[in-house]
Amino acid sequence: MAVVPAHPELGFYTLAGAPKSPHDMLGELAAAEAMGLGTAFISERFNIKEAGALTGAAVAVTKSLSIVTAATNHTTRHPLVTASWASTLHLMSQGRFSLGLGRGIDAMFKAYGMPLATTDSMEQFAYLMRKLWHGETVMNYADLTGTYPVLRLDPAFDLDIPLSVTAFGQKTLEMAGRAYDNVILHTFFTDETTERAVNTVKRSAEQAGRDPDTVKVWSCFATIGDHIDPALRLKKTVGRLATYLQAYGDLMVTTNNWDPEVLRKFRDDEFVRTFPGALDAKGTTEDLERVAPLIPQEWLAPSASGTPEQCVAAIRHQFALGCDGVIMHGATPTELAPIVAAYKN
């Protein structure tokens, strides 16, 4: 029987940023369990963060943490490989694993020759996974990855495996409410955006005949306390948001109703325009100090900063906006320790 964590409503991303070794995850998971966190989220990168390997190791070395991919992509594996991966870890972890999917970055997937996920394809894939996990045989299934004459796992299966999805735009949020169990929002969402996203998911779930309380919405909330070294804080705030603006700035600006002219000036800046890679991964402290004036403080404001007590107040505000859980994003369990200690009080 799985152990119940002290704070199931709190989560973190293991191997946040650009880790030097996936081995670091093992220590992070142990520290997270010791402080009672509820969920470890794992993002996938095509380097040393392959999701199947990481999640297998994660469920093996933990007893109370839920393990969620946030996210992998359903277009990068055969459907049976993905379904089998989830069923294996569901049983191995005694129900602590959730398969979490995301859309991915269009430019990267185009460069790699991988199909681009659509909202409709993510919804249909969710229904396919549930059929396979409940022992059904699916004939002549076709999606943007190919055509599959027969798909089946085990006719004896009757597995309720939670599905998670990272969601951004209105249509994806509505789809998430219909088809998924956990919805992970994006970092640096304003209060208004967060509240609107939660309401969209819950309303969509109810319209689909689901109990909206069973669809959990997670705030992905940058949590960077003042006890962290200033240079590292700069990387986790300015560096991280700058990278988002590099990758999908238009979506960030539209979603948050930010000024598009600020984004245009950011992109047109010669240093940003010619920078060879992601600013949070490749940028030095001097590089990020050069970029910082291009990003308004109000864009960085939707985050937890300051003293541990101030961070806790900001985290609790996410629940007041309607979120069911908070992912304390951008910090390791060691960096979160003073904040979690204050949260307990």
Secondary structure, DSSP 4 states (H G I P E B T S, - for coil): -PPPPSEEEEEEETT-SS-S-TTHHHHHHHHHHHTTEEEEEE--BTTTB-HHHHHHHHHHS-SS-EEEES-B-TTSS-HHHHHHHHHHHHHHTTS-EEEEE----HHHHHHHTPPPP-HHHHHHHHHHHHHHHTT--EEEEEETTEEEEEE-S-TT------EEEE--SHHHHHHHHHH-SEEE--TT--HHHHHHHHHHHHHHHHHTT--GGGSEEEEEEEEEETTS-HHHHHIIIIIHHHHHHHHHHHHHHHHHT--HHHHHHHHHSHHHHH--S-HHHH--HHHHHHHGGGS-HHHH-SSEEESHHHHHHHHHHHHHTT-SEEEEET--HHHHHHHHHHHH-
